[in-house]
Amino acid sequence: VQLQASGGGLVQPGGSLRLSCKASGFRFSSYGMLWYRQFPGKERELVAGISSGGTTNYADSVKGRFTISRDNGKNTVSLQMNSLKPEDTAVYYCKRDSTVGLWGQGTLVTVSS
């Protein structure tokens, strides 16, 4: 049972990145999925979520710029990040939305010129 995140990297302000999180070992389609991020010295904050039925929600700070989606056939949840800002620089984590939490490893996103 695991989540494997990928897609982080260095991007210039205004650029885009797409994060992916591949699930294995559980019935992916039955769970909501979440993306969090963590700034240095801060606690993780919720960025976006998608229910098992496809309903999405976003933190105010990313609304209109980030899009969460899922592909149940590929057991993958993605986070498309557009119009990136330096303040989006953080380690991003995917998480299964369940009583027994399951986290992926973080992937670093750096927005800098």
JOHU-V571060 format. One record per residue. RES is the residue in one letter. D_CENTER is the distance of its C-alpha to the mean C-alpha in Angstrom with 2 decimals. Layout:
RES & D_CENTER
RES & D_CENTER
//
This chain:
V & 18.10
Q & 14.96
L & 11.36
Q & 11.17
A & 8.32
S & 9.64
G & 10.01
G & 10.21
G & 13.60
L & 16.07
V & 16.37
Q & 18.98
P & 18.66
G & 18.37
G & 16.69
S & 13.66
L & 11.02
R & 9.00
L & 6.32
S & 7.23
C & 7.45
K & 11.11
A & 12.73
S & 16.39
G & 19.19
F & 18.54
R & 18.78
F & 15.26
S & 16.56
S & 17.83
Y & 14.73
G & 12.24
M & 8.62
L & 6.27
W & 3.26
Y & 5.90
R & 7.62
Q & 11.20
F & 14.07
P & 17.19
G & 19.34
K & 17.15
E & 15.48
R & 11.81
E & 10.92
L & 8.95
V & 7.08
A & 6.80
G & 8.17
I & 10.14
S & 13.39
S & 15.32
G & 17.34
G & 14.77
T & 15.02
T & 12.20
N & 12.00
Y & 10.75
A & 11.81
D & 14.95
S & 14.00
V & 11.56
K & 13.49
G & 15.05
R & 12.98
F & 9.42
T & 9.29
I & 7.27
S & 9.54
R & 10.80
D & 13.75
N & 15.69
G & 18.23
K & 16.02
N & 14.05
T & 10.79
V & 7.64
S & 6.37
L & 5.00
Q & 8.43
M & 9.27
N & 13.01
S & 15.70
L & 14.01
K & 16.01
P & 17.06
E & 15.77
D & 12.13
T & 13.02
A & 11.24
V & 9.77
Y & 6.01
Y & 5.75
C & 4.97
K & 8.07
R & 10.76
D & 12.32
S & 15.81
T & 18.74
V & 18.42
G & 14.94
L & 13.34
W & 10.86
G & 9.74
Q & 11.05
G & 9.44
T & 9.21
L & 11.10
V & 10.85
T & 14.35
V & 15.72
S & 19.44
S & 22.62
//
